[in-house]
Amino acid sequence: MPVKQFFGLLAAGNMVGEVTNIVSIFMDSGPFEWSIIIILLVFSILSWGIIIGKLRALKVARQQTGIFLNVFRKSNKFSEVNSVCNKLRKSPLVGLFLAAYSELNYQLRIGSKRRAKDDFDPEDSKLPTTIQSMEGISRALARAAAIEVNRLERSLNFLATTAAVCPFIGLLGTVIGIIDAFRDIGVAGQASLATVAPGISAALVATAVGLFAAIPAVIGYNFLLNKIKVISSQMDDFSLEFISITERNFT
């Protein structure tokens, strides 16, 4: 028999043995430990769903943000930028632009009405070029930025909760399992390794599953939060850029 084939069969046999041991340990778990494991698995599945969904959403947001910034910086009029916003709704910068653009148009309309009232020249009042308050534009951008950040951070609290709670839930299952194991030892009246080991190993499964659920949640939470901070920085830069353009053209 070739050496590679021999070691392949040996490795396969070891793998089968490991899987059998893990299955037997799970089967030794009691009803309470099984309920804890099921709860932890639900946390894990939901966490992975959130992580995958957020990664996809942030990827789309990043792509559309690049397209939007390219259009914004090449256009000569805000109306041209507004015409492409419906196609780039996933970009948080679109939310900021629409809020500021709406506030800008509102102030220009108010200025138009005041000029028509004061100057009695409706033809001239159709083309106002000044806004009433830059603070209003800044507040509109700040409100929109808060809304967009909250939208991006939605469901991240669940990841933080999973990372914080799951190890303790697993530890609870382990403690209860160890209590049951020692009770069984007391009933059996003997404390040999063969009697103690199965119960203890089954009890430790809950802690292992708790860590299995918590570790990806911690990594995913920190990774996604860092991505959102980068997008938040882009929103701050865009707000300053929009304010600068507005000041140059409408004050």
C-alpha positions in Angstrom: 0.0 0.0 0.0 1.4 3.4 -0.9 2.5 5.6 2.0 0.2 8.5 1.1 -2.8 6.2 0.9 -1.9 4.7 4.3 -1.7 8.0 6.0 -4.9 9.1 4.2 -6.8 6.2 5.6 -5.3 6.8 9.0 -6.4 10.4 9.0 -9.8 9.5 7.8 -10.1 7.0 10.6 -9.0 9.5 13.1 -11.5 12.0 11.8 -14.4 9.5 12.0 -13.3 8.7 15.5 -13.3 12.4 16.5 -16.8 12.9 15.0 -18.1 9.9 16.8 -16.6 11.2 20.1 -18.2 14.6 19.6 -21.6 13.1 18.8 -21.4 10.8 21.8 -20.6 13.8 24.0 -23.6 15.7 22.7 -25.8 12.7 23.3 -24.7 12.5 26.9 -26.1 16.1 27.5 -29.2 16.4 29.5 -32.5 18.2 28.6 -31.4 21.5 30.3 -28.0 21.4 28.5 -29.7 20.7 25.2 -32.1 23.7 25.7 -29.0 25.9 26.4 -27.3 24.6 23.3 -30.3 25.3 21.2 -30.6 28.8 22.5 -26.9 29.4 21.7 -27.2 28.0 18.2 -30.2 30.3 17.6 -28.0 33.3 18.7 -25.2 32.1 16.5 -27.4 31.6 13.4 -29.0 35.1 13.8 -25.6 36.7 14.4 -24.2 35.1 11.2 -27.3 36.3 9.3 -26.8 39.9 10.6 -23.0 39.8 9.8 -23.6 38.6 6.2 -26.5 40.9 5.6 -24.5 43.9 6.9 -21.5 43.1 4.9 -23.5 43.0 1.7 -25.4 46.2 2.6 -22.1 48.1 3.3 -20.6 46.8 0.1 -23.5 48.2 -1.9 -23.4 51.4 0.1 -19.7 51.8 -0.6 -20.2 51.2 -4.3 -23.1 53.6 -4.7 -21.3 56.2 -2.6 -18.4 56.2 -5.0 -20.8 56.7 -8.0 -22.7 59.5 -6.2 -19.6 61.4 -5.2 -18.4 61.2 -8.8 -21.7 62.7 -10.1 -21.8 65.3 -7.3 -18.3 66.6 -8.0 -18.7 66.7 -11.8 -22.2 68.4 -11.8 -22.6 72.1 -12.1 -26.1 72.1 -10.5 -27.7 70.5 -7.5 -30.7 69.6 -9.7 -28.5 67.4 -11.8 -27.3 65.5 -8.7 -30.9 65.2 -7.5 -31.9 63.5 -10.7 -29.7 60.5 -10.0 -30.5 60.1 -6.3 -33.4 57.6 -6.8 -30.9 55.2 -8.4 -28.4 55.5 -5.5 -30.7 55.2 -2.5 -28.4 52.7 -0.7 -25.7 55.4 -0.3 -26.0 57.3 3.0 -24.7 60.4 1.2 -27.8 60.5 -0.8 -29.9 60.9 2.4 -27.7 63.8 3.4 -27.9 65.5 0.0 -31.7 65.2 -0.2 -32.2 66.6 3.3 -29.9 69.6 2.6 -31.2 70.1 -0.9 -34.8 70.2 0.4 -33.8 72.7 3.1 -32.0 74.8 0.5 -35.0 74.9 -1.8 -37.3 75.8 1.1 -35.1 78.7 2.1 -34.9 79.9 -1.5 -38.7 79.8 -1.9 -39.1 81.7 1.4 -36.7 84.3 0.1 -38.6 84.5 -3.1 -41.8 85.2 -1.3 -40.3 87.8 0.9 -38.7 89.6 -2.0 -41.9 89.6 -3.9 -43.7 91.1 -0.9 -41.1 93.7 -0.2 -40.1 94.8 -3.8 -43.4 94.2 -5.5 -41.5 92.8 -8.5 -42.6 89.2 -9.0 -40.5 88.7 -12.2 -37.3 89.5 -10.3 -38.3 87.3 -7.3 -38.4 84.2 -9.4 -34.6 83.8 -9.3 -33.4 84.3 -5.7 -29.8 83.6 -5.1 -29.4 83.9 -1.4 -30.5 81.7 1.5 -31.7 82.7 4.9 -29.6 80.7 7.2 -26.6 78.4 6.8 -27.4 77.0 10.3 -30.6 75.5 8.8 -28.6 73.7 6.2 -26.1 72.5 8.8 -28.9 71.2 11.0 -30.5 69.4 8.1 -27.3 67.7 7.3 -26.7 66.7 11.0 -30.2 65.3 11.3 -29.8 63.3 8.1 -26.4 62.0 9.2 -27.8 60.8 12.5 -30.6 59.0 10.7 -28.2 57.3 8.3 -25.8 56.2 11.1 -28.7 54.7 13.0 -29.8 52.9 9.9 -26.3 51.5 9.3 -25.9 50.5 13.0 -29.3 48.8 13.1 -29.1 45.2 14.5 -25.5 45.7 15.6 -26.8 45.8 19.2 -27.8 42.2 18.8 -24.2 41.2 17.9 -23.0 43.1 21.0 -25.6 41.3 23.1 -24.6 37.9 21.6 -20.9 38.6 22.3 -21.6 39.6 25.9 -24.3 37.1 26.9 -23.6 33.8 25.1 -20.4 32.9 27.2 -22.5 33.3 30.4 -25.4 31.3 29.0 -22.9 28.6 28.1 -21.3 28.8 31.5 -24.8 28.4 33.1 -25.3 25.2 31.1 -21.9 23.9 32.2 -22.6 24.7 35.9 -25.9 22.9 35.8 -24.4 20.0 33.9 -21.6 19.6 36.5 -24.1 19.7 39.3 -26.1 16.9 37.6 -22.8 15.0 37.1 -21.9 15.2 40.8 -25.4 14.2 41.8 -25.2 11.2 39.6 -21.8 10.3 41.2 -23.4 10.6 44.6 -26.2 8.3 43.6 -23.8 5.8 42.1 -21.6 5.9 45.2 -18.3 5.9 43.4 -16.1 8.6 41.9 -13.9 6.9 39.3 -12.7 8.7 36.2 -15.0 6.6 34.1 -17.9 7.8 36.1 -16.9 11.5 36.3 -15.5 12.1 32.8 -18.7 11.7 30.6 -20.8 14.0 32.7 -18.1 16.7 32.9 -17.3 16.5 29.2 -21.0 16.8 28.3 -21.4 19.8 30.7 -18.5 21.6 29.0 -20.2 21.4 25.6 -22.4 24.3 26.6 -19.4 26.5 27.3 -17.8 25.6 24.0 -21.0 26.4 22.1 -21.3 29.7 23.9 -17.8 30.6 22.8 -18.6 29.4 19.3 -21.5 31.9 19.2 -19.8 34.8 20.9 -16.4 34.9 19.1 -17.8 35.5 15.6 -20.2 38.1 17.1 -17.3 40.0 18.7 -15.2 40.0 15.5 -18.2 40.8 13.3 -19.3 43.7 15.6 -15.9 45.3 15.7 -15.3 44.9 12.0 -18.7 46.3 11.0 -18.5 49.1 13.5 -15.1 50.1 12.0 -16.7 50.1 8.5 -19.5 52.3 9.7 -17.1 54.7 11.2 -15.4 55.1 7.9 -18.7 55.8 6.2 -19.6 58.2 9.0 -16.3 60.1 8.3 -17.3 60.3 4.6 -20.6 61.8 5.7 -18.8 64.4 7.7 -16.6 65.3 4.8 -19.5 65.5 2.4 -21.4 67.8 4.8 -18.5 70.2 5.0 -18.2 70.0 1.2 -21.9 70.8 0.7 -21.8 73.7 3.1 -18.8 75.1 1.4 -20.4 74.9 -2.0 -23.6 76.5 -0.6 -21.7 79.3 1.0 -19.9 80.1 -2.3 -23.0 80.1 -4.4 -26.0 81.2 -2.2 -24.7 83.7 0.4 
